[in-house]
Amino acid sequence: MNSEGVLNLIGTASAFSCRPSELFSGELDEYEAYCLDEACAFILSKMKEGEKPVFPDQLKFKSFKDFYRKYGR
C-alpha cells in the first residue's frame, strides 16, 4: 500500500466509524490487524496535531545505511 492508500484507508475507516483493519474483511490475522490499526492511529494523531505525514517513498535515501545514519542510533 502506498502513502495515498494509507491516507485513503484512514479516511474511509473514519467515514464508516470502523477500524482500518476491518476494511480488509478477514485478510489479516489478529496481529497484522493490530499493527495496521496502531500505525493508522499514530498517523491520524500526528495529523490532528498539525503534522504532515512523511512516508518512506517521500524520503530520498540511496541505502539503508543512509537511512540509519539519519535516524539510527
Steps between C-alpha positions, in 0.01 A plus 500: 500500500639838406480827695181616334346160570569530874340843515199372303472203736501731803237723340275210402523342845414835658203546266361155589596522869702180494857384551712518182570127523126425477508625140720201408216254580698214652817532289712586805574289804441645845854634544516653150165669560626641831819634338307663215252661739780623726693651207188672367416634847853640534483669158156642577612634839797675342276652233262628771800667665561686173787288370509391140582129464827409330503157343808297399430548128539875556843464660804490276746242627738303281539221756401384847837629620393852402167452676663372820758780487215749522259315732705222658681492825 
